[in-house]
Amino acid sequence: MTRTSRVGEGLTVSRDDIENKLREIRGEAGEVAESGRNYAMIAAVATAVVVVAAAYFFGRRKGNKRSTVVEVRRV
């Protein structure tokens, strides 16, 4: 047994209509959320790669600045 109520000019809305529409909206929202998760994952991986690369290059530079250069001359 479904309840219906009259809306406007002879239009009826049943509980099943409302449930179906909510399921449709929920499905679309799920797709959008999944898409957002994919972009967030890509951004996180890209950020991690940039941080690791920066740490590597700055560490390399610091190592070159602190290393001692020994010059050997023969007499």
PQR file with spaces between the fields and no chain letter, atoms N, CA, C, O and H, PARSE charges and radii, in Angstrom:
ATOM       1  N    MET     1       0.849   -1.167    0.000 -0.4000 1.5000
ATOM       2  CA   MET     1       0.000    0.000    0.000 -0.0000 2.0000
ATOM       3  C    MET     1       0.898    1.234    0.000  0.5500 1.7000
ATOM       4  O    MET     1       1.736    1.400    0.887 -0.5500 1.4000
ATOM       5  N    THR     2       0.722    2.079   -0.976 -0.4000 1.5000
ATOM       6  CA   THR     2       1.510    3.304   -1.054 -0.0000 2.0000
ATOM       7  C    THR     2       0.606    4.499   -0.824  0.5500 1.7000
ATOM       8  O    THR     2      -0.526    4.564   -1.304 -0.5500 1.4000
ATOM       9  H    THR     2       0.042    1.944   -1.697  0.4000 1.0000
ATOM      10  N    ARG     3       1.140    5.421   -0.089 -0.4000 1.5000
ATOM      11  CA   ARG     3       0.389    6.649    0.175 -0.0000 2.0000
ATOM      12  C    ARG     3       0.670    7.636   -0.935  0.5500 1.7000
ATOM      13  O    ARG     3       1.793    7.725   -1.433 -0.5500 1.4000
ATOM      14  H    ARG     3       2.060    5.368    0.301  0.4000 1.0000
ATOM      15  N    THR     4      -0.328    8.359   -1.310 -0.4000 1.5000
ATOM      16  CA   THR     4      -0.144    9.407   -2.315 -0.0000 2.0000
ATOM      17  C    THR     4      -0.759   10.691   -1.798  0.5500 1.7000
ATOM      18  O    THR     4      -1.713   10.680   -1.019 -0.5500 1.4000
ATOM      19  H    THR     4      -1.240    8.287   -0.905  0.4000 1.0000
ATOM      20  N    SER     5      -0.201   11.777   -2.240 -0.4000 1.5000
ATOM      21  CA   SER     5      -0.787   13.069   -1.884 -0.0000 2.0000
ATOM      22  C    SER     5      -0.883   13.894   -3.157  0.5500 1.7000
ATOM      23  O    SER     5      -0.047   13.771   -4.053 -0.5500 1.4000
ATOM      24  H    SER     5       0.573   11.786   -2.872  0.4000 1.0000
ATOM      25  N    ARG     6      -1.884   14.718   -3.229 -0.4000 1.5000
ATOM      26  CA   ARG     6      -2.122   15.516   -4.427 -0.0000 2.0000
ATOM      27  C    ARG     6      -1.291   16.792   -4.360  0.5500 1.7000
ATOM      28  O    ARG     6      -1.250   17.485   -3.343 -0.5500 1.4000
ATOM      29  H    ARG     6      -2.563   14.818   -2.501  0.4000 1.0000
ATOM      30  N    VAL     7      -0.635   17.074   -5.474 -0.4000 1.5000
ATOM      31  CA   VAL     7       0.199   18.262   -5.555 -0.0000 2.0000
ATOM      32  C    VAL     7      -0.190   19.005   -6.821  0.5500 1.7000
ATOM      33  O    VAL     7      -0.254   18.418   -7.901 -0.5500 1.4000
ATOM      34  H    VAL     7      -0.669   16.511   -6.300  0.4000 1.0000
ATOM      35  N    GLY     8      -0.443   20.268   -6.688 -0.4000 1.5000
ATOM      36  CA   GLY     8      -0.740   21.084   -7.861 -0.0000 2.0000
ATOM      37  C    GLY     8      -2.009   20.641   -8.566  0.5500 1.7000
ATOM      38  O    GLY     8      -3.014   20.331   -7.925 -0.5500 1.4000
ATOM      39  H    GLY     8      -0.391   20.745   -5.810  0.4000 1.0000
ATOM      40  N    GLU     9      -1.955   20.613   -9.890 -0.4000 1.5000
ATOM      41  CA   GLU     9      -3.131   20.316  -10.698 -0.0000 2.0000
ATOM      42  C    GLU     9      -3.187   18.835  -11.051  0.5500 1.7000
ATOM      43  O    GLU     9      -2.748   18.440  -12.131 -0.5500 1.4000
ATOM      44  H    GLU     9      -1.139   20.864  -10.410  0.4000 1.0000
ATOM      45  N    GLY    10      -3.708   18.033  -10.178 -0.4000 1.5000
ATOM      46  CA   GLY    10      -3.925   16.628  -10.473 -0.0000 2.0000
ATOM      47  C    GLY    10      -2.686   15.752  -10.417  0.5500 1.7000
ATOM      48  O    GLY    10      -2.778   14.569  -10.748 -0.5500 1.4000
ATOM      49  H    GLY    10      -4.066   18.353   -9.300  0.4000 1.0000
ATOM      50  N    LEU    11      -1.539   16.265  -10.020 -0.4000 1.5000
ATOM      51  CA   LEU    11      -0.329   15.460   -9.917 -0.0000 2.0000
ATOM      52  C    LEU    11      -0.290   14.770   -8.568  0.5500 1.7000
ATOM      53  O    LEU    11      -0.582   15.387   -7.543 -0.5500 1.4000
ATOM      54  H    LEU    11      -1.464   17.226   -9.751  0.4000 1.0000
ATOM      55  N    THR    12       0.063   13.516   -8.560 -0.4000 1.5000
ATOM      56  CA   THR    12       0.179   12.795   -7.298 -0.0000 2.0000
ATOM      57  C    THR    12       1.619   12.337   -7.128  0.5500 1.7000
ATOM      58  O    THR    12       2.284   11.959   -8.093 -0.5500 1.4000
ATOM      59  H    THR    12       0.301   13.015   -9.392  0.4000 1.0000
ATOM      60  N    VAL    13       2.082   12.375   -5.906 -0.4000 1.5000
ATOM      61  CA   VAL    13       3.433   11.940   -5.573 -0.0000 2.0000
ATOM      62  C    VAL    13       3.306   10.811   -4.569  0.5500 1.7000
ATOM      63  O    VAL    13       2.725   10.979   -3.497 -0.5500 1.4000
ATOM      64  H    VAL    13       1.541   12.682   -5.123  0.4000 1.0000
ATOM      65  N    SER    14       3.847    9.679   -4.920 -0.4000 1.5000
ATOM      66  CA   SER    14       3.774    8.542   -4.005 -0.0000 2.0000
ATOM      67  C    SER    14       5.092    8.414   -3.250  0.5500 1.7000
ATOM      68  O    SER    14       6.094    9.039   -3.597 -0.5500 1.4000
ATOM      69  H    SER    14       4.319    9.543   -5.791  0.4000 1.0000
ATOM      70  N    ARG    15       5.063    7.609   -2.239 -0.4000 1.5000
ATOM      71  CA   ARG    15       6.259    7.368   -1.446 -0.0000 2.0000
ATOM      72  C    ARG    15       7.330    6.715   -2.321  0.5500 1.7000
ATOM      73  O    ARG    15       8.516    7.014   -2.182 -0.5500 1.4000
ATOM      74  H    ARG    15       4.248    7.102   -1.957  0.4000 1.0000
ATOM      75  N    ASP    16       6.912    5.828   -3.216 -0.4000 1.5000
ATOM      76  CA   ASP    16       7.861    5.175   -4.117 -0.0000 2.0000
ATOM      77  C    ASP    16       8.556    6.188   -5.025  0.5500 1.7000
ATOM      78  O    ASP    16       9.748    6.054   -5.303 -0.5500 1.4000
ATOM      79  H    ASP    16       5.949    5.584   -3.328  0.4000 1.0000
ATOM      80  N    ASP    17       7.827    7.192   -5.484 -0.4000 1.5000
ATOM      81  CA   ASP    17       8.427    8.236   -6.319 -0.0000 2.0000
ATOM      82  C    ASP    17       9.529    8.967   -5.561  0.5500 1.7000
ATOM      83  O    ASP    17      10.607    9.226   -6.096 -0.5500 1.4000
ATOM      84  H    ASP    17       6.859    7.301   -5.258  0.4000 1.0000
ATOM      85  N    ILE    18       9.239    9.290   -4.319 -0.4000 1.5000
ATOM      86  CA   ILE    18      10.220   10.009   -3.495 -0.0000 2.0000
ATOM      87  C    ILE    18      11.439    9.128   -3.244  0.5500 1.7000
ATOM      88  O    ILE    18      12.573    9.592   -3.368 -0.5500 1.4000
ATOM      89  H    ILE    18       8.364    9.079   -3.884  0.4000 1.0000
ATOM      90  N    GLU    19      11.217    7.862   -2.893 -0.4000 1.5000
ATOM      91  CA   GLU    19      12.339    6.955   -2.637 -0.0000 2.0000
ATOM      92  C    GLU    19      13.204    6.778   -3.884  0.5500 1.7000
ATOM      93  O    GLU    19      14.432    6.783   -3.794 -0.5500 1.4000
ATOM      94  H    GLU    19      10.297    7.485   -2.792  0.4000 1.0000
ATOM      95  N    ASN    20      12.574    6.625   -5.033 -0.4000 1.5000
ATOM      96  CA   ASN    20      13.333    6.466   -6.276 -0.0000 2.0000
ATOM      97  C    ASN    20      14.167    7.706   -6.587  0.5500 1.7000
ATOM      98  O    ASN    20      15.316    7.597   -7.013 -0.5500 1.4000
ATOM      99  H    ASN    20      11.577    6.621   -5.106  0.4000 1.0000
ATOM     100  N    LYS    21      13.592    8.865   -6.376 -0.4000 1.5000
ATOM     101  CA   LYS    21      14.322   10.108   -6.639 -0.0000 2.0000
ATOM     102  C    LYS    21      15.500   10.254   -5.674  0.5500 1.7000
ATOM     103  O    LYS    21      16.582   10.679   -6.080 -0.5500 1.4000
ATOM     104  H    LYS    21      12.658    8.953   -6.029  0.4000 1.0000
ATOM     105  N    LEU    22      15.299    9.906   -4.409 -0.4000 1.5000
ATOM     106  CA   LEU    22      16.393    9.989   -3.438 -0.0000 2.0000
ATOM     107  C    LEU    22      17.513    9.013   -3.786  0.5500 1.7000
ATOM     108  O    LEU    22      18.689    9.351   -3.652 -0.5500 1.4000
ATOM     109  H    LEU    22      14.420    9.561   -4.079  0.4000 1.0000
ATOM     110  N    ARG    23      17.164    7.812   -4.231 -0.4000 1.5000
ATOM     111  CA   ARG    23      18.187    6.851   -4.650 -0.0000 2.0000
ATOM     112  C    ARG    23      18.971    7.390   -5.846  0.5500 1.7000
ATOM     113  O    ARG    23      20.189    7.229   -5.918 -0.5500 1.4000
ATOM     114  H    ARG    23      16.209    7.538   -4.340  0.4000 1.0000
ATOM     115  N    GLU    24      18.280    8.021   -6.770 -0.4000 1.5000
ATOM     116  CA   GLU    24      18.932    8.604   -7.943 -0.0000 2.0000
ATOM     117  C    GLU    24      19.910    9.702   -7.529  0.5500 1.7000
ATOM     118  O    GLU    24      21.034    9.758   -8.028 -0.5500 1.4000
ATOM     119  H    GLU    24      17.290    8.151   -6.711  0.4000 1.0000
ATOM     120  N    ILE    25      19.483   10.564   -6.626 -0.4000 1.5000
ATOM     121  CA   ILE    25      20.347   11.654   -6.153 -0.0000 2.0000
ATOM     122  C    ILE    25      21.539   11.093   -5.398  0.5500 1.7000
ATOM     123  O    ILE    25      22.663   11.563   -5.575 -0.5500 1.4000
ATOM     124  H    ILE    25      18.570   10.519   -6.222  0.4000 1.0000
ATOM     125  N    ARG    26      21.306   10.094   -4.558 -0.4000 1.5000
ATOM     126  CA   ARG    26      22.383    9.487   -3.785 -0.0000 2.0000
ATOM     127  C    ARG    26      23.407    8.845   -4.714  0.5500 1.7000
ATOM     128  O    ARG    26      24.609    8.914   -4.455 -0.5500 1.4000
ATOM     129  H    ARG    26      20.392    9.712   -4.414  0.4000 1.0000
ATOM     130  N    GLY    27      22.944    8.224   -5.788 -0.4000 1.5000
ATOM     131  CA   GLY    27      23.861    7.622   -6.759 -0.0000 2.0000
ATOM     132  C    GLY    27      24.736    8.660   -7.428  0.5500 1.7000
ATOM     133  O    GLY    27      25.937    8.445   -7.597 -0.5500 1.4000
ATOM     134  H    GLY    27      21.968    8.168   -5.999  0.4000 1.0000
ATOM     135  N    GLU    28      24.151    9.784   -7.811 -0.4000 1.5000
ATOM     136  CA   GLU    28      24.926   10.861   -8.435 -0.0000 2.0000
ATOM     137  C    GLU    28      25.933   11.438   -7.451  0.5500 1.7000
ATOM     138  O    GLU    28      27.067   11.738   -7.824 -0.5500 1.4000
ATOM     139  H    GLU    28      23.176    9.960   -7.674  0.4000 1.0000
ATOM     140  N    ALA    29      25.527   11.594   -6.206 -0.4000 1.5000
ATOM     141  CA   ALA    29      26.442   12.129   -5.198 -0.0000 2.0000
ATOM     142  C    ALA    29      27.602   11.166   -4.969  0.5500 1.7000
ATOM     143  O    ALA    29      28.736   11.599   -4.762 -0.5500 1.4000
ATOM     144  H    ALA    29      24.605   11.351   -5.903  0.4000 1.0000
ATOM     145  N    GLY    30      27.329    9.878   -5.004 -0.4000 1.5000
ATOM     146  CA   GLY    30      28.390    8.883   -4.847 -0.0000 2.0000
ATOM     147  C    GLY    30      29.403    8.948   -5.973  0.5500 1.7000
ATOM     148  O    GLY    30      30.604    8.804   -5.744 -0.5500 1.4000
ATOM     149  H    GLY    30      26.408    9.526   -5.172  0.4000 1.0000
ATOM     150  N    GLU    31      28.920    9.163   -7.193 -0.4000 1.5000
ATOM     151  CA   GLU    31      29.827    9.282   -8.333 -0.0000 2.0000
ATOM     152  C    GLU    31      30.709   10.516   -8.202  0.5500 1.7000
ATOM     153  O    GLU    31      31.903   10.462   -8.498 -0.5500 1.4000
ATOM     154  H    GLU    31      27.945    9.279   -7.378  0.4000 1.0000
ATOM     155  N    VAL    32      30.135   11.613   -7.767 -0.4000 1.5000
ATOM     156  CA   VAL    32      30.903   12.848   -7.594 -0.0000 2.0000
ATOM     157  C    VAL    32      31.937   12.672   -6.489  0.5500 1.7000
ATOM     158  O    VAL    32      33.072   13.130   -6.622 -0.5500 1.4000
ATOM     159  H    VAL    32      29.165   11.657   -7.527  0.4000 1.0000
ATOM     160  N    ALA    33      31.552   12.015   -5.402 -0.4000 1.5000
ATOM     161  CA   ALA    33      32.486   11.787   -4.299 -0.0000 2.0000
ATOM     162  C    ALA    33      33.636   10.891   -4.748  0.5500 1.7000
ATOM     163  O    ALA    33      34.787   11.138   -4.389 -0.5500 1.4000
ATOM     164  H    ALA    33      30.630   11.644   -5.294  0.4000 1.0000
ATOM     165  N    GLU    34      33.340    9.869   -5.518 -0.4000 1.5000
ATOM     166  CA   GLU    34      34.385    8.975   -6.022 -0.0000 2.0000
ATOM     167  C    GLU    34      35.357    9.735   -6.915  0.5500 1.7000
ATOM     168  O    GLU    34      36.568    9.529   -6.832 -0.5500 1.4000
ATOM     169  H    GLU    34      32.405    9.668   -5.810  0.4000 1.0000
ATOM     170  N    SER    35      34.843   10.598   -7.755 -0.4000 1.5000
ATOM     171  CA   SER    35      35.686   11.413   -8.621 -0.0000 2.0000
ATOM     172  C    SER    35      36.582   12.330   -7.783  0.5500 1.7000
ATOM     173  O    SER    35      37.761   12.503   -8.091 -0.5500 1.4000
ATOM     174  H    SER    35      33.860   10.766   -7.823  0.4000 1.0000
ATOM     175  N    GLY    36      36.022   12.909   -6.738 -0.4000 1.5000
ATOM     176  CA   GLY    36      36.796   13.777   -5.854 -0.0000 2.0000
ATOM     177  C    GLY    36      37.898   13.022   -5.141  0.5500 1.7000
ATOM     178  O    GLY    36      38.994   13.551   -4.955 -0.5500 1.4000
ATOM     179  H    GLY    36      35.064   12.769   -6.489  0.4000 1.0000
ATOM     180  N    ARG    37      37.619   11.783   -4.737 -0.4000 1.5000
ATOM     181  CA   ARG    37      38.646   10.970   -4.080 -0.0000 2.0000
ATOM     182  C    ARG    37      39.798   10.691   -5.033  0.5500 1.7000
ATOM     183  O    ARG    37      40.960   10.711   -4.627 -0.5500 1.4000
ATOM     184  H    ARG    37      36.729   11.353   -4.888  0.4000 1.0000
ATOM     185  N    ASN    38      39.482   10.432   -6.295 -0.4000 1.5000
ATOM     186  CA   ASN    38      40.542   10.164   -7.269 -0.0000 2.0000
ATOM     187  C    ASN    38      41.449   11.379   -7.432  0.5500 1.7000
ATOM     188  O    ASN    38      42.672   11.237   -7.458 -0.5500 1.4000
ATOM     189  H    ASN    38      38.538   10.416   -6.624  0.4000 1.0000
ATOM     190  N    TYR    39      40.869   12.567   -7.542 -0.4000 1.5000
ATOM     191  CA   TYR    39      41.680   13.779   -7.671 -0.0000 2.0000
ATOM     192  C    TYR    39      42.499   14.032   -6.411  0.5500 1.7000
ATOM     193  O    TYR    39      43.645   14.471   -6.502 -0.5500 1.4000
ATOM     194  H    TYR    39      39.876   12.683   -7.520  0.4000 1.0000
ATOM     195  N    ALA    40      41.937   13.766   -5.250 -0.4000 1.5000
ATOM     196  CA   ALA    40      42.671   13.959   -4.000 -0.0000 2.0000
ATOM     197  C    ALA    40      43.855   13.001   -3.920  0.5500 1.7000
ATOM     198  O    ALA    40      44.931   13.383   -3.461 -0.5500 1.4000
ATOM     199  H    ALA    40      41.006   13.409   -5.176  0.4000 1.0000
ATOM     200  N    MET    41      43.665   11.766   -4.360 -0.4000 1.5000
ATOM     201  CA   MET    41      44.751   10.788   -4.336 -0.0000 2.0000
ATOM     202  C    MET    41      45.875   11.208   -5.280  0.5500 1.7000
ATOM     203  O    MET    41      47.051   11.095   -4.934 -0.5500 1.4000
ATOM     204  H    MET    41      42.790   11.456   -4.733  0.4000 1.0000
ATOM     205  N    ILE    42      45.526   11.685   -6.455 -0.4000 1.5000
ATOM     206  CA   ILE    42      46.536   12.143   -7.415 -0.0000 2.0000
ATOM     207  C    ILE    42      47.302   13.333   -6.844  0.5500 1.7000
ATOM     208  O    ILE    42      48.524   13.401   -6.975 -0.5500 1.4000
ATOM     209  H    ILE    42      44.570   11.776   -6.736  0.4000 1.0000
ATOM     210  N    ALA    43      46.599   14.264   -6.216 -0.4000 1.5000
ATOM     211  CA   ALA    43      47.250   15.435   -5.619 -0.0000 2.0000
ATOM     212  C    ALA    43      48.180   15.022   -4.484  0.5500 1.7000
ATOM     213  O    ALA    43      49.269   15.579   -4.349 -0.5500 1.4000
ATOM     214  H    ALA    43      45.606   14.209   -6.110  0.4000 1.0000
ATOM     215  N    ALA    44      47.770   14.057   -3.671 -0.4000 1.5000
ATOM     216  CA   ALA    44      48.603   13.597   -2.556 -0.0000 2.0000
ATOM     217  C    ALA    44      49.881   12.937   -3.072  0.5500 1.7000
ATOM     218  O    ALA    44      50.962   13.180   -2.535 -0.5500 1.4000
ATOM     219  H    ALA    44      46.886   13.604   -3.781  0.4000 1.0000
ATOM     220  N    VAL    45      49.768   12.118   -4.095 -0.4000 1.5000
ATOM     221  CA   VAL    45      50.950   11.457   -4.661 -0.0000 2.0000
ATOM     222  C    VAL    45      51.888   12.489   -5.279  0.5500 1.7000
ATOM     223  O    VAL    45      53.102   12.409   -5.092 -0.5500 1.4000
ATOM     224  H    VAL    45      48.890   11.921   -4.531  0.4000 1.0000
ATOM     225  N    ALA    46      51.348   13.446   -6.004 -0.4000 1.5000
ATOM     226  CA   ALA    46      52.182   14.483   -6.618 -0.0000 2.0000
ATOM     227  C    ALA    46      52.905   15.307   -5.554  0.5500 1.7000
ATOM     228  O    ALA    46      54.082   15.630   -5.714 -0.5500 1.4000
ATOM     229  H    ALA    46      50.362   13.512   -6.157  0.4000 1.0000
ATOM     230  N    THR    47      52.215   15.644   -4.479 -0.4000 1.5000
ATOM     231  CA   THR    47      52.831   16.397   -3.386 -0.0000 2.0000
ATOM     232  C    THR    47      53.954   15.600   -2.740  0.5500 1.7000
ATOM     233  O    THR    47      55.012   16.151   -2.436 -0.5500 1.4000
ATOM     234  H    THR    47      51.258   15.382   -4.348  0.4000 1.0000
ATOM     235  N    ALA    48      53.734   14.310   -2.528 -0.4000 1.5000
ATOM     236  CA   ALA    48      54.764   13.463   -1.923 -0.0000 2.0000
ATOM     237  C    ALA    48      56.001   13.393   -2.815  0.5500 1.7000
ATOM     238  O    ALA    48      57.125   13.444   -2.315 -0.5500 1.4000
ATOM     239  H    ALA    48      52.875   13.862   -2.775  0.4000 1.0000
ATOM     240  N    VAL    49      55.809   13.280   -4.114 -0.4000 1.5000
ATOM     241  CA   VAL    49      56.942   13.221   -5.044 -0.0000 2.0000
ATOM     242  C    VAL    49      57.725   14.531   -5.005  0.5500 1.7000
ATOM     243  O    VAL    49      58.956   14.513   -5.000 -0.5500 1.4000
ATOM     244  H    VAL    49      54.896   13.239   -4.520  0.4000 1.0000
ATOM     245  N    VAL    50      57.037   15.651   -4.976 -0.4000 1.5000
ATOM     246  CA   VAL    50      57.714   16.954   -4.932 -0.0000 2.0000
ATOM     247  C    VAL    50      58.498   17.112   -3.629  0.5500 1.7000
ATOM     248  O    VAL    50      59.625   17.608   -3.646 -0.5500 1.4000
ATOM     249  H    VAL    50      56.037   15.666   -4.980  0.4000 1.0000
ATOM     250  N    VAL    51      57.924   16.701   -2.513 -0.4000 1.5000
ATOM     251  CA   VAL    51      58.611   16.825   -1.219 -0.0000 2.0000
ATOM     252  C    VAL    51      59.861   15.950   -1.188  0.5500 1.7000
ATOM     253  O    VAL    51      60.916   16.398   -0.738 -0.5500 1.4000
ATOM     254  H    VAL    51      57.009   16.298   -2.500  0.4000 1.0000
ATOM     255  N    VAL    52      59.757   14.719   -1.658 -0.4000 1.5000
ATOM     256  CA   VAL    52      60.921   13.825   -1.663 -0.0000 2.0000
ATOM     257  C    VAL    52      62.007   14.366   -2.593  0.5500 1.7000
ATOM     258  O    VAL    52      63.186   14.333   -2.242 -0.5500 1.4000
ATOM     259  H    VAL    52      58.900   14.355   -2.024  0.4000 1.0000
ATOM     260  N    ALA    53      61.631   14.857   -3.762 -0.4000 1.5000
ATOM     261  CA   ALA    53      62.614   15.412   -4.696 -0.0000 2.0000
ATOM     262  C    ALA    53      63.300   16.641   -4.103  0.5500 1.7000
ATOM     263  O    ALA    53      64.515   16.791   -4.234 -0.5500 1.4000
ATOM     264  H    ALA    53      60.673   14.883   -4.047  0.4000 1.0000
ATOM     265  N    ALA    54      62.543   17.515   -3.456 -0.4000 1.5000
ATOM     266  CA   ALA    54      63.126   18.711   -2.840 -0.0000 2.0000
ATOM     267  C    ALA    54      64.090   18.323   -1.723  0.5500 1.7000
ATOM     268  O    ALA    54      65.171   18.901   -1.615 -0.5500 1.4000
ATOM     269  H    ALA    54      61.556   17.393   -3.350  0.4000 1.0000
ATOM     270  N    ALA    55      63.715   17.355   -0.894 -0.4000 1.5000
ATOM     271  CA   ALA    55      64.598   16.912    0.189 -0.0000 2.0000
ATOM     272  C    ALA    55      65.892   16.333   -0.381  0.5500 1.7000
ATOM     273  O    ALA    55      66.971   16.579    0.158 -0.5500 1.4000
ATOM     274  H    ALA    55      62.837   16.884   -0.982  0.4000 1.0000
ATOM     275  N    TYR    56      65.794   15.582   -1.443 -0.4000 1.5000
ATOM     276  CA   TYR    56      66.980   14.996   -2.072 -0.0000 2.0000
ATOM     277  C    TYR    56      67.923   16.081   -2.591  0.5500 1.7000
ATOM     278  O    TYR    56      69.121   16.055   -2.308 -0.5500 1.4000
ATOM     279  H    TYR    56      64.918   15.382   -1.881  0.4000 1.0000
ATOM     280  N    PHE    57      67.379   17.033   -3.349 -0.4000 1.5000
ATOM     281  CA   PHE    57      68.237   18.061   -3.940 -0.0000 2.0000
ATOM     282  C    PHE    57      68.812   19.012   -2.900  0.5500 1.7000
ATOM     283  O    PHE    57      69.971   19.412   -3.016 -0.5500 1.4000
ATOM     284  H    PHE    57      66.406   17.055   -3.578  0.4000 1.0000
ATOM     285  N    PHE    58      68.036   19.386   -1.885 -0.4000 1.5000
ATOM     286  CA   PHE    58      68.580   20.256   -0.840 -0.0000 2.0000
ATOM     287  C    PHE    58      69.625   19.527   -0.011  0.5500 1.7000
ATOM     288  O    PHE    58      70.615   20.135    0.398 -0.5500 1.4000
ATOM     289  H    PHE    58      67.095   19.061   -1.791  0.4000 1.0000
ATOM     290  N    GLY    59      69.431   18.253    0.243 -0.4000 1.5000
ATOM     291  CA   GLY    59      70.424   17.464    0.972 -0.0000 2.0000
ATOM     292  C    GLY    59      71.705   17.310    0.176  0.5500 1.7000
ATOM     293  O    GLY    59      72.797   17.348    0.744 -0.5500 1.4000
ATOM     294  H    GLY    59      68.627   17.759   -0.090  0.4000 1.0000
ATOM     295  N    ARG    60      71.587   17.139   -1.110 -0.4000 1.5000
ATOM     296  CA   ARG    60      72.751   17.032   -1.977 -0.0000 2.0000
ATOM     297  C    ARG    60      73.545   18.331   -1.992  0.5500 1.7000
ATOM     298  O    ARG    60      74.775   18.313   -1.950 -0.5500 1.4000
ATOM     299  H    ARG    60      70.700   17.108   -1.571  0.4000 1.0000
ATOM     300  N    ARG    61      72.852   19.436   -2.050 -0.4000 1.5000
ATOM     301  CA   ARG    61      73.503   20.745   -2.072 -0.0000 2.0000
ATOM     302  C    ARG    61      74.239   20.995   -0.758  0.5500 1.7000
ATOM     303  O    ARG    61      75.367   21.488   -0.749 -0.5500 1.4000
ATOM     304  H    ARG    61      71.852   19.450   -2.084  0.4000 1.0000
ATOM     305  N    LYS    62      73.593   20.653    0.336 -0.4000 1.5000
ATOM     306  CA   LYS    62      74.212   20.869    1.639 -0.0000 2.0000
ATOM     307  C    LYS    62      75.455   19.994    1.786  0.5500 1.7000
ATOM     308  O    LYS    62      76.450   20.424    2.369 -0.5500 1.4000
ATOM     309  H    LYS    62      72.677   20.253    0.329  0.4000 1.0000
ATOM     310  N    GLY    63      75.403   18.789    1.270 -0.4000 1.5000
ATOM     311  CA   GLY    63      76.562   17.897    1.320 -0.0000 2.0000
ATOM     312  C    GLY    63      77.720   18.441    0.507  0.5500 1.7000
ATOM     313  O    GLY    63      78.874   18.307    0.913 -0.5500 1.4000
ATOM     314  H    GLY    63      74.594   18.440    0.797  0.4000 1.0000
ATOM     315  N    ASN    64      77.437   19.045   -0.624 -0.4000 1.5000
ATOM     316  CA   ASN    64      78.501   19.626   -1.447 -0.0000 2.0000
ATOM     317  C    ASN    64      79.109   20.849   -0.776  0.5500 1.7000
ATOM     318  O    ASN    64      80.311   21.078   -0.915 -0.5500 1.4000
ATOM     319  H    ASN    64      76.499   19.154   -0.954  0.4000 1.0000
ATOM     320  N    LYS    65      78.340   21.624   -0.071 -0.4000 1.5000
ATOM     321  CA   LYS    65      78.855   22.825    0.592 -0.0000 2.0000
ATOM     322  C    LYS    65      79.777   22.458    1.751  0.5500 1.7000
ATOM     323  O    LYS    65      80.754   23.161    2.007 -0.5500 1.4000
ATOM     324  H    LYS    65      77.364   21.438    0.042  0.4000 1.0000
ATOM     325  N    ARG    66      79.484   21.382    2.446 -0.4000 1.5000
ATOM     326  CA   ARG    66      80.263   21.021    3.631 -0.0000 2.0000
ATOM     327  C    ARG    66      81.463   20.135    3.322  0.5500 1.7000
ATOM     328  O    ARG    66      82.318   19.947    4.187 -0.5500 1.4000
ATOM     329  H    ARG    66      78.689   20.811    2.238  0.4000 1.0000
ATOM     330  N    SER    67      81.547   19.598    2.141 -0.4000 1.5000
ATOM     331  CA   SER    67      82.649   18.674    1.854 -0.0000 2.0000
ATOM     332  C    SER    67      83.956   19.453    1.697  0.5500 1.7000
ATOM     333  O    SER    67      83.984   20.557    1.153 -0.5500 1.4000
ATOM     334  H    SER    67      80.852   19.750    1.438  0.4000 1.0000
ATOM     335  N    THR    68      85.002   18.863    2.175 -0.4000 1.5000
ATOM     336  CA   THR    68      86.314   19.491    2.125 -0.0000 2.0000
ATOM     337  C    THR    68      87.011   19.098    0.831  0.5500 1.7000
ATOM     338  O    THR    68      86.965   17.943    0.409 -0.5500 1.4000
ATOM     339  H    THR    68      84.979   17.966    2.617  0.4000 1.0000
ATOM     340  N    VAL    69      87.649   20.069    0.216 -0.4000 1.5000
ATOM     341  CA   VAL    69      88.399   19.808   -1.011 -0.0000 2.0000
ATOM     342  C    VAL    69      89.871   19.755   -0.638  0.5500 1.7000
ATOM     343  O    VAL    69      90.425   20.718   -0.108 -0.5500 1.4000
ATOM     344  H    VAL    69      87.687   21.008    0.559  0.4000 1.0000
ATOM     345  N    VAL    70      90.489   18.637   -0.916 -0.4000 1.5000
ATOM     346  CA   VAL    70      91.912   18.462   -0.619 -0.0000 2.0000
ATOM     347  C    VAL    70      92.665   18.491   -1.943  0.5500 1.7000
ATOM     348  O    VAL    70      92.357   17.744   -2.871 -0.5500 1.4000
ATOM     349  H    VAL    70      90.039   17.855   -1.347  0.4000 1.0000
ATOM     350  N    GLU    71      93.659   19.374   -2.005 -0.4000 1.5000
ATOM     351  CA   GLU    71      94.443   19.506   -3.219 -0.0000 2.0000
ATOM     352  C    GLU    71      95.830   18.943   -2.956  0.5500 1.7000
ATOM     353  O    GLU    71      96.510   19.350   -2.015 -0.5500 1.4000
ATOM     354  H    GLU    71      93.909   19.981   -1.251  0.4000 1.0000
ATOM     355  N    VAL    72      96.229   18.027   -3.777 -0.4000 1.5000
ATOM     356  CA   VAL    72      97.532   17.387   -3.598 -0.0000 2.0000
ATOM     357  C    VAL    72      98.457   17.897   -4.700  0.5500 1.7000
ATOM     358  O    VAL    72      98.129   17.838   -5.885 -0.5500 1.4000
ATOM     359  H    VAL    72      95.676   17.697   -4.542  0.4000 1.0000
ATOM     360  N    ARG    73      99.634   18.404   -4.277 -0.4000 1.5000
ATOM     361  CA   ARG    73     100.626   18.898   -5.231 -0.0000 2.0000
ATOM     362  C    ARG    73     101.915   18.104   -5.076  0.5500 1.7000
ATOM     363  O    ARG    73     102.343   17.771   -3.971 -0.5500 1.4000
ATOM     364  H    ARG    73      99.900   18.451   -3.315  0.4000 1.0000
ATOM     365  N    ARG    74     102.504   17.820   -6.203 -0.4000 1.5000
ATOM     366  CA   ARG    74     103.808   17.153   -6.160 -0.0000 2.0000
ATOM     367  C    ARG    74     104.881   18.208   -6.395  0.5500 1.7000
ATOM     368  O    ARG    74     104.754   19.097   -7.237 -0.5500 1.4000
ATOM     369  H    ARG    74     102.156   18.091   -7.100  0.4000 1.0000
ATOM     370  N    VAL    75     105.916   18.067   -5.631 -0.4000 1.5000
ATOM     371  CA   VAL    75     106.984   19.041   -5.743 -0.0000 2.0000
ATOM     372  C    VAL    75     108.131   18.507   -6.554  0.5500 1.7000
ATOM     373  O    VAL    75     109.126   19.205   -6.749 -0.5500 1.4000
ATOM     374  H    VAL    75     106.019   17.345   -4.948  0.4000 1.0000
